[in-house]
Every structure is written in structure tokens, then in C-alpha cells.
Amino acid sequence: MTEVAPESDRVAGSPHPRHADRVVGHDAAIAEFLTAAGAQRLHHAWMLTGPRGIGKATLGWAMARWLLADGPPDRLQIPPDHPVTRRINALSEPRLHLVRRGVDDKGRLKPGIGVDDIRAFRSFFQLSAADGGRRIAIIDAADEMNTAAANALLKTLEEPPQDALLLLIAHQPGRLLPTIRSRCRELRLSPLSPQDMGAVLQAHGIDEDATALAALSGGSVGEALRLAGQDGLQVYRQIVDLFATLPRFDRSKARALADAAAPRASAEGDAFDLRITLLDLFLSRLARAGLLGAPIPEAAPGEAELMARLCPDADAARVWAGAQAELSARARAGRAVNLDPAALLLDMLVQLAGLAPAHAKA
């Protein structure tokens, strides 16, 4: 296998899942897999499902590494200096095949996994069968297959090659054919807790507030790494600080937040998209707090008190939720036709400021 860049199955700015030395936070799924393997009831196809970025691929690569290295029965970890680990890290393990979105002639990621990618994976099983031993294929992500690719995969699932194991990573399993899902054994993974998130972030050398990142990322390590890499917590705190000035509305803070969305500020990623995403998140959290009638875990100092002030009940929650959907869509549509990102963001902030109840004193 040869490495390609960019990699569709890796979060920008973070290591590829195959390099993770351990799986954090999915003990139940690990135990289920090890029990099945120990009882010689290892299904030929496993589908790892759950929200994007919570460690599904990390677990899939660990499972493959454990099987190919004949790992111990009580744990999934294989030493980093093991020959199988080294070959997998180098994408040179001959008994393992990776299926993911490739790149086009211009080096850009293709929109999905095509039928040729699945045909190559089927050829891998046919050509390597004479060597003996287990063969493993990882498809990341299976819900990125087009129709022709999905139908081609179905043929393999219906008549699996001897000693073949398929590991399907699926962020949105509902997009897959029911016949594909029915032929796989599912391992459903849950978002990470703040404690587990902290352990993973620390392993990546990130000392950010794990509780805040867990709250903003929905327990997704991938999203937490993206936010940490783009100073997302700092931007979110700027949003909270701005809304804390309502109903007066501090225009200097609003302009500073909007000006940072200009293209020149986006060396570490799309600065406009980050700010719109975090603004959407703030508004959805604000509406949720009003609907629940109770504070939600804070992602910034003073956030709970602010939300109680700006969104005291379900009626206010509906106002904020409706504005979020309308204004966010308008801003993204404007950016799609190359309107000035700073002006779009500032306009959205001004419109939102007008929704603050007059009695919500800063």
C-alpha cells in the first residue's frame, strides 16, 4: 500500500488512527470483540458505528493489528516495536488492505469511494489467498461508497473469502444498504467522556481544557483536535464575551471577531467556517438551555449564567433556534458566492443582537 496525501481518513493536524498506541474509552466494544475472538466466533465483517471522530478508526486499526500479530487474549494492545505494528504504521503490511477515498489527477480528494476501489479490495483477497493466513480489509468510511461500490461490496459480504475479515467504519450507517448492514456485526461506539477526552488530548500533546472541548465537540476527538488546532476554545470564549454585552452590544468586540474571519487569518484552516460553526454551536446550546430549563456544562467562563439570562424559557429558545438556522444558512450562502466573510459575519452578529430581550441586562 502506498501513502497518499491528503488522507480522507485522518483529521488534519493529527496523526493517522493507525499510529495510536491504545484505544481510549471503548472498553465494552473491546471486550465484545475479544470475547468473540476467544470463543472462535469472529464474524467475517464488523461495522464500527458512532459519531465522527470518537475513535472508530482507532479501534478498527487496533483490532487489525491484534489479529495479525496474534495478540494476547486479555488486551488489544500490541507493542510499538512489534513487526506488525511497524509494517502497519508504514502501510506495508501485505495482509492488510485499506479502502478510502483517493485523490484525483489534481491531488484533490475524490467525492467518494468508487467501484474500482472495491474491485481492488476484492482482488487483494483473491491474489493473496495462496499465501495462507488471515487477510483484513479496512473500509474508512463505508458510508462514503457510491452505489456501484456498495453493490460490489455486497457481493463480497454475501460470499466472503476464506480467512477474510472486513472492518467497516461508518459515521452514518443509515446511508448504507440494509443488506450490507445486516451482514455485519455492529460495534456501536459512544462519544468520549471528558475524562477520556482529556487522556486522548494529553496523548496528542494538547493541554487545552478537556471538559470544554468535550462539551463543544460532542465527545468527538476528531472535532476536539480540529478546535484545539484552530484555537477554537479562544474563539468560542470571544463569542460568549460578545453576547455577554447584550442587549447593549459591544461593536468593537463584534468587529474584532468578524475581522478575524477574513481570508488572511485562515492559515490554520477556514477561519470563517470555524466562527460560523462555533456561533451555530453557541446558539444551539443557548436554545437547549432554554428548553431544558437548566444549565448545561460550561464551555466558557460565565456561559451558564449568560444563557439563563438570554434564554430563560422555551419561547426564547425557539426564537434563538430559528435565528440560528436562518442566519447561518444566509451567511454560508453568501460565502459560497465569494461575499466578504468579515461583512457576512458582522451582519449575522448585528441581526442576533437585535433578538436579545430588552430585560436581559448585561
Salt bridges, closest charged atoms under 4 A:
GLU3 OE1 - ARG18 NH2 2.53
GLU3 OE2 - ARG100 NH2 3.85
GLU7 OE1 - ARG10 NE 2.78
GLU7 OE2 - ARG18 NH1 3.59
GLU7 OE2 - ARG100 NH1 3.10
ASP9 OD2 - HIS16 NE2 2.81
ASP9 OD1 - ARG100 NH1 2.72
GLU32 OE2 - ARG185 NH2 3.26
ASP74 OD1 - ARG75 NH1 3.36
GLU93 OE1 - ARG87 NE 2.75
GLU93 OE2 - ARG95 NE 2.91
ASP104 OD2 - ARG108 NE 3.48
ASP116 OD1 - ARG119 NH1 3.39
ASP131 OD2 - ARG135 NH2 3.53
GLU144 OE1 - ARG101 NE 3.18
GLU158 OE2 - ARG183 NH2 3.82
GLU186 OE2 - ARG188 NE 3.27
GLU223 OE2 - ARG226 NH2 3.02
ASP273 OD1 - ARG332 NH1 2.90
ASP280 OD2 - ARG332 NH2 3.61
GLU303 OE1 - ARG285 NH2 3.09
ASP315 OD1 - ARG318 NH2 2.44
GLU326 OE2 - ARG330 NH2 2.98
